[in-house]
Amino acid sequence: MQDKIDEFMEEGFSFREAEEQALKWIKDKAALHNPDQIAGGNPLKITGMGDSRINSSIGSQWKSRIGNVDKEIRRVADTLSEEEKN
């Protein structure tokens, strides 16, 4: 959030105004992870901020797809030699 405050201050806002603007800006934002957390993304590694409605929509789509991803990973893993697995 400090980056956003700094950005607003560079635009000429006072610290207090910049802080208020940053708080307004962040209200509808969500932390983005790449890959998404449900697909194995690290929850501590935030890659950006994005629209929370869009992020929620994308996140909910993973729930119906992650099973197929898991199956394919297991299928490929079963074909690996012990050396390849390590």
N, CA, C and O atoms as a DFTB+ gen file, in Angstrom:
344 C
 N C O
     1  1       0.825      -1.182       0.000
     2  2       0.000       0.000       0.000
     3  2       0.869       1.246       0.000
     4  3       0.482       2.298      -0.510
     5  1       2.057       1.103       0.587
     6  2       2.959       2.251       0.623
     7  2       3.299       2.723      -0.786
     8  3       3.416       3.923      -1.034
     9  1       3.457       1.778      -1.705
    10  2       3.746       2.154      -3.095
    11  2       2.623       3.005      -3.674
    12  3       2.876       3.963      -4.404
    13  1       1.388       2.653      -3.346
    14  2       0.243       3.411      -3.861
    15  2       0.204       4.798      -3.227
    16  3      -0.105       5.778      -3.905
    17  1       0.512       4.892      -1.939
    18  2       0.572       6.201      -1.272
    19  2       1.637       7.054      -1.945
    20  3       1.406       8.225      -2.249
    21  1       2.803       6.463      -2.175
    22  2       3.887       7.193      -2.847
    23  2       3.463       7.656      -4.232
    24  3       3.771       8.773      -4.646
    25  1       2.754       6.787      -4.944
    26  2       2.277       7.131      -6.286
    27  2       1.355       8.349      -6.242
    28  3       1.481       9.258      -7.062
    29  1       0.433       8.363      -5.285
    30  2      -0.478       9.500      -5.159
    31  2       0.270      10.764      -4.734
    32  3      -0.066      11.862      -5.179
    33  1       1.266      10.616      -3.890
    34  2       2.046      11.781      -3.466
    35  2       2.829      12.360      -4.646
    36  3       2.985      13.576      -4.752
    37  1       3.320      11.491      -5.532
    38  2       4.009      11.961      -6.734
    39  2       3.069      12.734      -7.649
    40  3       3.506      13.573      -8.436
    41  1       1.774      12.446      -7.541
    42  2       0.767      13.160      -8.324
    43  2       0.391      14.493      -7.677
    44  3      -0.405      15.250      -8.232
    45  1       0.959      14.781      -6.510
    46  2       0.724      16.067      -5.874
    47  2      -0.156      16.043      -4.639
    48  3      -0.421      17.093      -4.053
    49  1      -0.614      14.870      -4.232
    50  2      -1.429      14.772      -3.027
    51  2      -0.547      14.909      -1.794
    52  3       0.622      14.526      -1.812
    53  1      -1.115      15.460      -0.719
    54  2      -0.412      15.468       0.564
    55  2      -0.394      14.028       1.080
    56  3      -1.093      13.167       0.546
    57  1       0.404      13.766       2.120
    58  2       0.462      12.412       2.658
    59  2      -0.921      11.941       3.090
    60  3      -1.325      10.825       2.766
    61  1      -1.638      12.772       3.808
    62  2      -2.974      12.392       4.292
    63  2      -3.928      12.115       3.126
    64  3      -4.661      11.126       3.136
    65  1      -3.910      12.996       2.123
    66  2      -4.770      12.794       0.956
    67  2      -4.380      11.516       0.203
    68  3      -5.239      10.751      -0.235
    69  1      -3.075      11.305       0.066
    70  2      -2.584      10.114      -0.632
    71  2      -3.004       8.851       0.108
    72  3      -3.391       7.858      -0.508
    73  1      -2.923       8.899       1.431
    74  2      -3.330       7.757       2.243
    75  2      -4.824       7.476       2.063
    76  3      -5.228       6.321       1.932
    77  1      -5.636       8.522       2.056
    78  2      -7.079       8.365       1.857
    79  2      -7.377       7.784       0.476
    80  3      -8.213       6.892       0.335
    81  1      -6.686       8.299      -0.539
    82  2      -6.879       7.799      -1.902
    83  2      -6.467       6.329      -2.006
    84  3      -7.144       5.534      -2.658
    85  1      -5.361       5.978      -1.364
    86  2      -4.885       4.592      -1.394
    87  2      -5.888       3.662      -0.708
    88  3      -6.126       2.549      -1.177
    89  1      -6.467       4.114       0.391
    90  2      -7.474       3.300       1.087
    91  2      -8.708       3.094       0.215
    92  3      -9.277       2.003       0.194
    93  1      -9.124       4.135      -0.504
    94  2     -10.256       4.004      -1.428
    95  2      -9.910       3.021      -2.545
    96  3     -10.722       2.178      -2.926
    97  1      -8.678       3.149      -3.062
    98  2      -8.241       2.310      -4.178
    99  2      -8.227       0.830      -3.792
   100  3      -8.630      -0.026      -4.580
   101  1      -7.764       0.535      -2.579
   102  2      -7.557      -0.860      -2.178
   103  2      -8.848      -1.575      -1.768
   104  3      -8.859      -2.801      -1.663
   105  1      -9.925      -0.836      -1.537
   106  2     -11.167      -1.450      -1.046
   107  2     -11.703      -2.562      -1.938
   108  3     -12.233      -3.554      -1.438
   109  1     -11.572      -2.409      -3.247
   110  2     -12.116      -3.438      -4.140
   111  2     -11.020      -4.271      -4.800
   112  3     -11.222      -4.853      -5.867
   113  1      -9.862      -4.318      -4.151
   114  2      -8.729      -5.074      -4.689
   115  2      -8.516      -6.363      -3.896
   116  3      -8.905      -6.478      -2.734
   117  1      -7.889      -7.319      -4.563
   118  2      -7.527      -8.593      -3.933
   119  2      -6.081      -8.896      -4.286
   120  3      -5.593      -8.512      -5.349
   121  1      -5.407      -9.586      -3.387
   122  2      -4.032     -10.015      -3.655
   123  2      -4.052     -11.080      -4.741
   124  3      -4.860     -12.008      -4.698
   125  1      -3.157     -10.938      -5.713
   126  2      -3.062     -11.894      -6.809
   127  2      -1.851     -12.791      -6.609
   128  3      -0.796     -12.344      -6.158
   129  1      -2.018     -14.057      -6.948
   130  2      -0.941     -15.046      -6.841
   131  2      -0.806     -15.734      -8.190
   132  3      -1.806     -16.007      -8.854
   133  1       0.416     -16.014      -8.596
   134  2       0.651     -16.674      -9.870
   135  2       1.592     -17.848      -9.669
   136  3       2.788     -17.638      -9.465
   137  1       1.094     -19.075      -9.718
   138  2      -0.279     -19.427     -10.051
   139  2      -1.223     -19.161      -8.877
   140  3      -0.794     -18.884      -7.756
   141  1      -2.508     -19.254      -9.169
   142  2      -3.524     -19.074      -8.141
   143  2      -3.257     -20.037      -6.986
   144  3      -2.718     -21.124      -7.194
   145  1      -3.628     -19.646      -5.787
   146  2      -3.360     -20.483      -4.610
   147  2      -3.942     -21.884      -4.740
   148  3      -3.295     -22.856      -4.349
   149  1      -5.138     -22.005      -5.276
   150  2      -5.769     -23.324      -5.384
   151  2      -5.003     -24.230      -6.354
   152  3      -5.125     -25.453      -6.300
   153  1      -4.210     -23.611      -7.246
   154  2      -3.394     -24.379      -8.196
   155  2      -1.966     -24.546      -7.696
   156  3      -1.078     -24.943      -8.451
   157  1      -1.750     -24.241      -6.419
   158  2      -0.429     -24.454      -5.831
   159  2       0.396     -23.206      -5.628
   160  3       1.559     -23.293      -5.234
   161  1      -0.178     -22.048      -5.887
   162  2       0.546     -20.795      -5.685
   163  2       0.837     -20.546      -4.218
   164  3       0.045     -20.905      -3.347
   165  1       1.967     -19.936      -3.954
   166  2       2.383     -19.618      -2.589
   167  2       1.553     -18.443      -2.073
   168  3       1.597     -17.363      -2.661
   169  1       0.793     -18.630      -0.983
   170  2      -0.037     -17.537      -0.467
   171  2       0.780     -16.353       0.039
   172  3       0.254     -15.249       0.184
   173  1       2.055     -16.578       0.306
   174  2       2.909     -15.492       0.792
   175  2       3.551     -14.704      -0.344
   176  3       4.126     -13.641      -0.113
   177  1       3.457     -15.217      -1.566
   178  2       4.066     -14.554      -2.719
   179  2       2.981     -13.850      -3.528
   180  3       2.382     -14.435      -4.431
   181  1       2.743     -12.597      -3.193
   182  2       1.730     -11.795      -3.874
   183  2       2.384     -11.164      -5.099
   184  3       3.409     -10.490      -4.995
   185  1       1.774     -11.395      -6.263
   186  2       2.361     -10.893      -7.502
   187  2       1.734      -9.595      -7.974
   188  3       2.178      -9.016      -8.966
   189  1       0.712      -9.133      -7.280
   190  2       0.068      -7.879      -7.649
   191  2      -1.266      -7.745      -6.949
   192  3      -1.654      -8.581      -6.133
   193  1      -1.951      -6.681      -7.289
   194  2      -3.287      -6.442      -6.767
   195  2      -4.217      -6.314      -7.965
   196  3      -3.862      -5.716      -8.981
   197  1      -5.408      -6.880      -7.835
   198  2      -6.362      -6.812      -8.934
   199  2      -7.779      -6.683      -8.429
   200  3      -8.035      -6.759      -7.227
   201  1      -8.686      -6.490      -9.343
   202  2     -10.101      -6.342      -9.027
   203  2     -10.588      -7.597      -8.299
   204  3     -10.451      -8.708      -8.812
   205  1     -11.150      -7.419      -7.117
   206  2     -11.541      -8.572      -6.296
   207  2     -12.658      -9.393      -6.942
   208  3     -12.702     -10.610      -6.763
   209  1     -13.560      -8.752      -7.688
   210  2     -14.644      -9.505      -8.335
   211  2     -14.091     -10.430      -9.418
   212  3     -14.499     -11.585      -9.532
   213  1     -13.167      -9.908     -10.203
   214  2     -12.568     -10.722     -11.264
   215  2     -11.739     -11.845     -10.656
   216  3     -11.804     -12.988     -11.108
   217  1     -10.960     -11.516      -9.629
   218  2     -10.127     -12.524      -8.983
   219  2     -10.983     -13.644      -8.389
   220  3     -10.633     -14.819      -8.503
   221  1     -12.088     -13.289      -7.765
   222  2     -12.983     -14.304      -7.190
   223  2     -13.591     -15.177      -8.278
   224  3     -13.748     -16.385      -8.098
   225  1     -13.932     -14.566      -9.403
   226  2     -14.503     -15.320     -10.514
   227  2     -13.492     -16.315     -11.067
   228  3     -13.829     -17.473     -11.316
   229  1     -12.265     -15.871     -11.257
   230  2     -11.220     -16.759     -11.763
   231  2     -10.929     -17.857     -10.742
   232  3     -10.801     -19.028     -11.099
   233  1     -10.827     -17.474      -9.484
   234  2     -10.556     -18.452      -8.429
   235  2     -11.614     -19.530      -8.351
   236  3     -11.293     -20.703      -8.161
   237  1     -12.874     -19.149      -8.496
   238  2     -13.947     -20.143      -8.409
   239  2     -13.913     -21.107      -9.594
   240  3     -14.356     -22.248      -9.464
   241  1     -13.403     -20.678     -10.736
   242  2     -13.303     -21.565     -11.898
   243  2     -12.287     -22.680     -11.669
   244  3     -12.423     -23.775     -12.215
   245  1     -11.269     -22.394     -10.856
   246  2     -10.261     -23.422     -10.567
   247  2     -10.871     -24.622      -9.862
   248  3     -10.420     -25.749     -10.062
   249  1     -11.890     -24.397      -9.039
   250  2     -12.474     -25.483      -8.252
   251  2     -12.982     -26.618      -9.130
   252  3     -12.895     -27.785      -8.749
   253  1     -13.509     -26.284     -10.295
   254  2     -14.013     -27.333     -11.183
   255  2     -12.928     -27.886     -12.103
   256  3     -13.144     -28.905     -12.760
   257  1     -11.780     -27.243     -12.162
   258  2     -10.719     -27.663     -13.085
   259  2      -9.528     -28.325     -12.403
   260  3      -8.798     -29.088     -13.035
   261  1      -9.331     -28.044     -11.137
   262  2      -8.116     -28.514     -10.468
   263  2      -8.057     -30.038     -10.401
   264  3      -6.969     -30.614     -10.409
   265  1      -9.212     -30.694     -10.336
   266  2      -9.230     -32.158     -10.313
   267  2      -8.585     -32.743     -11.563
   268  3      -7.817     -33.701     -11.477
   269  1      -8.897     -32.168     -12.727
   270  2      -8.299     -32.639     -13.983
   271  2      -6.799     -32.372     -14.011
   272  3      -6.031     -33.195     -14.509
   273  1      -6.382     -31.238     -13.483
   274  2      -4.950     -30.920     -13.420
   275  2      -4.245     -31.936     -12.530
   276  3      -3.192     -32.460     -12.894
   277  1      -4.825     -32.215     -11.365
   278  2      -4.239     -33.203     -10.446
   279  2      -4.133     -34.585     -11.094
   280  3      -3.109     -35.256     -10.965
   281  1      -5.199     -35.012     -11.796
   282  2      -5.181     -36.321     -12.465
   283  2      -4.049     -36.396     -13.488
   284  3      -3.341     -37.400     -13.560
   285  1      -3.881     -35.342     -14.271
   286  2      -2.842     -35.338     -15.303
   287  2      -1.452     -35.358     -14.676
   288  3      -0.558     -36.045     -15.171
   289  1      -1.267     -34.619     -13.602
   290  2       0.028     -34.629     -12.908
   291  2       0.332     -36.030     -12.388
   292  3       1.451     -36.521     -12.533
   293  1      -0.664     -36.672     -11.785
   294  2      -0.460     -38.038     -11.273
   295  2      -0.163     -39.020     -12.406
   296  3       0.675     -39.909     -12.258
   297  1      -0.857     -38.854     -13.544
   298  2      -0.639     -39.735     -14.692
   299  2       0.803     -39.608     -15.185
   300  3       1.469     -40.613     -15.435
   301  1       1.280     -38.375     -15.323
   302  2       2.653     -38.153     -15.780
   303  2       3.642     -38.655     -14.732
   304  3       4.649     -39.273     -15.077
   305  1       3.365     -38.396     -13.465
   306  2       4.266     -38.831     -12.389
   307  2       4.427     -40.351     -12.387
   308  3       5.510     -40.863     -12.103
   309  1       3.360     -41.065     -12.701
   310  2       3.427     -42.533     -12.733
   311  2       4.346     -43.052     -13.834
   312  3       4.802     -44.194     -13.763
   313  1       4.626     -42.243     -14.842
   314  2       5.493     -42.674     -15.947
   315  2       6.961     -42.331     -15.707
   316  3       7.823     -42.746     -16.482
   317  1       7.256     -41.582     -14.648
   318  2       8.629     -41.163     -14.381
   319  2       9.430     -42.264     -13.702
   320  3       8.901     -43.040     -12.906
   321  1      10.702     -42.315     -14.029
   322  2      11.597     -43.251     -13.341
   323  2      11.910     -42.688     -11.955
   324  3      11.633     -41.521     -11.679
   325  1      12.484     -43.514     -11.092
   326  2      12.862     -43.044      -9.748
   327  2      13.856     -41.888      -9.844
   328  3      13.793     -40.938      -9.063
   329  1      14.767     -41.976     -10.801
   330  2      15.761     -40.911     -10.994
   331  2      15.086     -39.597     -11.389
   332  3      15.456     -38.533     -10.893
   333  1      14.104     -39.672     -12.277
   334  2      13.383     -38.475     -12.711
   335  2      12.545     -37.880     -11.580
   336  3      12.364     -36.664     -11.518
   337  1      12.039     -38.717     -10.699
   338  2      11.231     -38.233      -9.576
   339  2      12.065     -37.468      -8.567
   340  3      11.547     -36.603      -7.859
   341  1      13.348     -37.776      -8.493
   342  2      14.229     -37.103      -7.544
   343  2      14.915     -35.978      -8.244
   344  3      15.712     -35.265      -7.634
